[in-house]
């Protein structure tokens, strides 16, 4: 049977990763308004979508092990 709990230092690492991803996402969304180049804007939008997906997966993981 797998262990569904994390050690305290592991919980801090997961929270740190989540916070870092959220900060990066917010920065990208804010800076995207200043971008004029359509190719760069498209790349940034793809990155934002990818980060949103990653954040949802991380939230699912956190909820699954009962950190929140």
C-alpha positions as semicolon CSV with decimal commas, in nm:
position;residue;x (nm);y (nm);z (nm)
1;X;0,000;0,000;0,000
2;X;0,150;0,340;-0,098
3;X;0,211;0,602;0,167
4;X;-0,016;0,902;0,097
5;X;0,156;1,143;0,331
6;X;0,461;1,361;0,299
7;X;0,726;1,451;0,549
8;X;0,714;1,814;0,668
9;X;1,011;1,915;0,454
10;X;0,846;1,758;0,150
11;X;0,526;1,955;0,216
12;X;0,731;2,275;0,224
13;X;0,893;2,183;-0,108
14;X;0,556;2,117;-0,272
15;X;0,417;2,444;-0,139
16;X;0,728;2,627;-0,262
17;X;0,687;2,479;-0,610
18;X;0,320;2,574;-0,616
19;X;0,394;2,931;-0,505
20;X;0,671;2,963;-0,765
21;X;0,446;2,840;-1,047
22;X;0,168;3,079;-0,943
23;X;0,405;3,377;-0,930
24;X;0,550;3,295;-1,271
25;X;0,201;3,261;-1,417
26;X;0,092;3,598;-1,279
27;X;0,407;3,766;-1,414
28;X;0,354;3,618;-1,759
29;X;-0,011;3,722;-1,767
30;X;0,080;4,077;-1,659
31;X;0,368;4,114;-1,905
32;X;0,176;3,969;-2,197
33;X;-0,029;4,289;-2,229
34;X;0,287;4,479;-2,329
35;X;0,391;4,232;-2,600
36;X;0,324;4,344;-2,957
37;X;0,479;4,056;-3,152
38;X;0,209;3,801;-3,234
39;X;0,447;3,505;-3,246
40;X;0,583;3,587;-2,901
41;X;0,232;3,649;-2,771
42;X;0,123;3,309;-2,902
43;X;0,423;3,142;-2,735
44;X;0,344;3,316;-2,408
45;X;-0,021;3,209;-2,427
46;X;0,085;2,848;-2,482
47;X;0,316;2,877;-2,180
48;X;0,036;3,024;-1,969
49;X;-0,195;2,740;-2,069
50;X;0,074;2,487;-1,982
51;X;0,134;2,649;-1,642
52;X;-0,239;2,650;-1,569
53;X;-0,252;2,278;-1,644
54;X;0,052;2,214;-1,426
55;X;-0,103;2,414;-1,141
56;X;-0,425;2,213;-1,164
57;X;-0,225;1,890;-1,151
58;X;-0,029;2,013;-0,850
59;X;-0,352;2,116;-0,675
60;X;-0,495;1,770;-0,745
61;X;-0,185;1,610;-0,597
62;X;-0,202;1,832;-0,288
63;X;-0,571;1,763;-0,239
64;X;-0,513;1,391;-0,290
65;X;-0,264;1,367;-0,007
66;X;-0,453;1,603;0,222
67;X;-0,214;1,898;0,241
68;X;-0,489;2,156;0,205
